[in-house]
Amino acid sequence: MDSSFRRSGASGLSFTTVGLLALFTPGAWQSAHAQAADGERLFRQRCASCHSIDTRGRGTGPSLAGVFGREAGSLTGARYSQAMQEARLVWDEETLDSFLGDPRRTVPGTTMAVRVTDQAQRAAIIAFLRENSDGE
Ligand code: HEC
């Protein structure tokens, strides 16, 4: 008799409903902190092979320590493309979102090719960077 219940799909439906309720309950699940934790995992998977968030890190890409409020291509000692040095962008939520979504459209000629096409993943990574890249 249990199996007929499972086949009915009723349990799946109730899980979806619970999930939606959690999504729309302000501040309950997707607090900035939870988002940043997710962002840390994504950062390790997608970014950390080339970028560190501290100033000691040496990678293919520039350190992202202090990236918020920094002018694009301006970190002393980092290797940048000419395009990045001339980009005239300041990194904030908006410019990071655009760059991570499509680096080559935001900074034509950049050598960074990694794209994060999922908007929620970009938001999580950016929240993580904002909380953890200020050297505090
Ligand atoms: C395969 C290596 C690689 C990966 C992976 C990578 N990047 Fe980059 N990133 C670079 C390089 C190289 C540059 C410099 C690009 C240039 O000068 O055109 C760069 C530049 C940047 C910049 C501009 C920094 C500055 O000082 O102006 C930001 C911001 C950035 N990356 C964020 C990220 C994030 C967030 C991720 C993960 C989603 C990521 N990158 C993944 C190689 C990488």
Residues whose N, C-alpha, C, O or C-beta is under 5 A from the ligand:
A	BS01	HEC	R46 C47 C50 T60 G61 P62 S63 E71 A72 G73 S74 L75 R79 Y80 S81 M84 G109 T110 T111 M112 V114 V116
